Amino acid sequence: MPIQLFESETHASTYAQARPSPPQSLIGSILSFLESGFPPDTNGLWPQAVDVGAGSGQTTFLMKDHFKHILGIDISAAQIGEANKRNIYPNVSFKVSPAETIPLENESVSLVTASQCLHWFDLEKFYTELNRILVPGGVFATFGYLPVPIISTDDSSSKNKLAQLVEKCRLELSDLWEQPGTDFLNSKYTGLKLPFNDNHKINTIKCSVPYSGQKYFDYITSWSAYNELMEKNPEKAKKFTDNIVNQLKVILETDDVFSAQFHHEFEFFLLMSRKPEN
Ligand SMILES: C[S@@+](CC[C@H](N)C(=O)[O-])C[C@H]1O[C@@H](n2cnc3c(N)ncnc32)[C@H](O)[C@@H]1O
């Protein structure tokens, strides 16, 4: 039975606004790995990519210039609803579907991506499905980012305090993080057995994105653990968010915390695996 944690429309909407997309350099590393075994056509395009556990399209949209068609699938109808609202590209489409049964033909896909979601899947079933849909030489890429971001602002002391506040919030929700998936993600998938033998791992890819107090707040409230708290104990959840706002007022030295601007750094990791030619 798959774990379903991103079902509500409010959660999906917050998620769409606050979660980072992977940096272009990470997508570049995936395309280089793919190209080294399976070059694109003369227009620089590969036929088909699938982004599984696509959420609201954080990765799906980044592949629009490299594939003739990209399908984003997710088990949550609310997430796919958000992805469809943001989709203006004719070669991108989305479908509600579990990663364990992908609605595509055998050997029809050049690249499968799974960002920040592999730890929720039934791996055995998913790998069987990967092997079925990937063309020989096709690539599976899975990646994620650390839940405790390193935050930069021009002021190094507020940077440290903002990072500490995220960590404090994460620990406060300790009992509500789905396990063992969350610890596995936090370990950057240490010990993960990839589906094929030709593999490549990049352990750290840093990216810095412009952030606001609003996004910072939304990032924390988009966590599955916070959404669990909201469901189980709304009063405690309100105290939790009031406390974030109060602490932000002190750290950012303003009452208008949601408008404050700073830079926010995420640390991504990437694992890739290529299906053999024969
Ligand atoms: C943390 S979000 C990641 C979304 C997006 N890929 C990103 O990078 O932000 C995890 C997503 O995986 C989806 N998910 C969890 N289990 C799934 C499964 N078995 N099949 C497909 N999607 C699944 C959830 O609905 C959720 O949207």
The ligand as an SDF file (V2000), in Angstrom:
LIG
                    3D

 27 29  0  0  0  0  0  0  0  0999 V2000
    8.2190   15.5420   -1.3710 C   0  0  0  0  0  0  0  0  0  0  0  0
    7.1720   15.4170   -2.7780 S   0  0  0  0  0  0  0  0  0  0  0  0
    8.3110   15.6710   -4.1470 C   0  0  0  0  0  0  0  0  0  0  0  0
    7.6580   16.3910   -5.3060 C   0  0  0  0  0  0  0  0  0  0  0  0
    8.6080   16.8590   -6.4040 C   0  0  0  0  0  0  0  0  0  0  0  0
    9.1810   15.7290   -7.1150 N   0  0  0  0  0  0  0  0  0  0  0  0
    9.7160   17.7330   -5.8470 C   0  0  0  0  0  0  0  0  0  0  0  0
   10.8690   17.4880   -6.1560 O   0  0  0  0  0  0  0  0  0  0  0  0
    9.4190   18.7010   -5.1290 O   0  0  0  0  0  0  0  0  0  0  0  0
    6.8650   13.6870   -2.8560 C   0  0  0  0  0  0  0  0  0  0  0  0
    5.8080   13.3800   -3.9020 C   0  0  0  0  0  0  0  0  0  0  0  0
    5.7930   11.9790   -4.1190 O   0  0  0  0  0  0  0  0  0  0  0  0
    4.4550   11.5920   -4.3260 C   0  0  0  0  0  0  0  0  0  0  0  0
    4.3720   10.1390   -4.0840 N   0  0  0  0  0  0  0  0  0  0  0  0
    4.5310    9.4720   -2.9060 C   0  0  0  0  0  0  0  0  0  0  0  0
    4.4070    8.1500   -3.1160 N   0  0  0  0  0  0  0  0  0  0  0  0
    4.1790    7.9730   -4.4430 C   0  0  0  0  0  0  0  0  0  0  0  0
    4.0060    6.8190   -5.2790 C   0  0  0  0  0  0  0  0  0  0  0  0
    4.0290    5.5770   -4.7680 N   0  0  0  0  0  0  0  0  0  0  0  0
    3.8010    7.0230   -6.5940 N   0  0  0  0  0  0  0  0  0  0  0  0
    3.7950    8.2710   -7.1180 C   0  0  0  0  0  0  0  0  0  0  0  0
    3.9490    9.3970   -6.3860 N   0  0  0  0  0  0  0  0  0  0  0  0
    4.1580    9.2480   -5.0560 C   0  0  0  0  0  0  0  0  0  0  0  0
    3.6730   12.4420   -3.3280 C   0  0  0  0  0  0  0  0  0  0  0  0
    2.3140   12.5240   -3.6360 O   0  0  0  0  0  0  0  0  0  0  0  0
    4.4060   13.7700   -3.4570 C   0  0  0  0  0  0  0  0  0  0  0  0
    3.8330   14.6260   -4.3960 O   0  0  0  0  0  0  0  0  0  0  0  0
  1  2  1  0
  2  3  1  0
  2 10  1  0
  3  4  1  0
  4  5  1  0
  5  6  1  0
  5  7  1  0
  7  8  2  0
  7  9  1  0
 10 11  1  0
 11 12  1  0
 11 26  1  0
 12 13  1  0
 13 14  1  0
 13 24  1  0
 14 15  1  0
 14 23  1  0
 15 16  2  0
 16 17  1  0
 17 18  1  0
 17 23  2  0
 18 19  1  0
 18 20  2  0
 20 21  1  0
 21 22  2  0
 22 23  1  0
 24 25  1  0
 24 26  1  0
 26 27  1  0
M  CHG  2   2   1   9  -1
M  END
$$$$
